[in-house]
Amino acid sequence: MSSEPPAMTLEEQFGVTEQQIREAAALLREGKLVAFPTETVYGLGANALDFVAVSRIFDAKGRPRTSPLIVHVSSIEMARELAAEWPETAQQLAERFWPGPLTLVVKKRPAIPDIVTAGLPTVGLRMPAHPVALALLREAGIPVAAPSANRFTQLSPTTAEHVRRGLGRRVAYVLDGGPCDVGIESTVLSVVQQPFVLLRPGGISRTQIEEVIGAVASHDQPTTAAHPSPGMHPVHYSPKTPLMLVSGGAVPKSGKGAYLQLRSQPLRESTIVPMPNDPREYAARLYAVLHEIDDGGYDWIAVEAPAETPEWEGVLDRLRRASAR
């Protein structure tokens, strides 16, 4: 009779020891900042119930307090404890996509400080899928507010080295769990009232969501004060090197450039970086490629625009904000 092989430990899978998890969890409970891997990008975590700890996130990132933070939880039960209302739709989506790259915006309980939610009565909740993130959350025993572990508007980190280079000593501890699998941030969906609103496309596609709950609306209102979701600043996810979306290989006529290619050859000499035609594979590679190009001394990055389909929505959102200057 065959038997299941024993589950791999975090140390065997990711090189993260139980002692490292305990140390990181203790720092979170003490109000310190801890960077940790999720399946999307690395997060910069703090105790979501501690105003002072959360304020350190904004200071470290240079993030405006009009941009709310996502609160990471270790279970659906923890999410329900933080929600003033937990509609049946939230339960359906959590059971289908958690742990995973979907953030659900619901009405919050008073225990969550207003600094977490930009003063709004709602909060974004997510149960990450990365085993290191889940182990950290369970060991800490608290909800953890965690935006991406980078300076505001800059490229999101998908490796621990990206975090160290971007934030340096602003972080008390960096848990290195290897590269992130999904590669772009979570999808954010508001289920506060109907029609449900897709606030930010991401790791779960619109199509996947609509297969569970039917059609969802898009957020198209101008954002002048508190943002209903993170990632809504017009300039975001940006490399230091100027980035532009192009079609048909129409790259700039001068300067040293890198071209992220899907179909067309560039119309002049440049460094060609072939990108996957699959949107999931493309997303998983995107930030790592841009980090590498940023270190290459280029004058520009030209990105061949992907198709405008629901599957590419998250990637296109990141590229459009990265190209806004």
Summary of the structure (lengths in Angstrom):
residues: 325
radius of gyration: 19.5
end to end distance: 62.5
largest distance: 66.9
contacts: 1112
relative contact order: 0.15
helix: 33%
strand: 19%
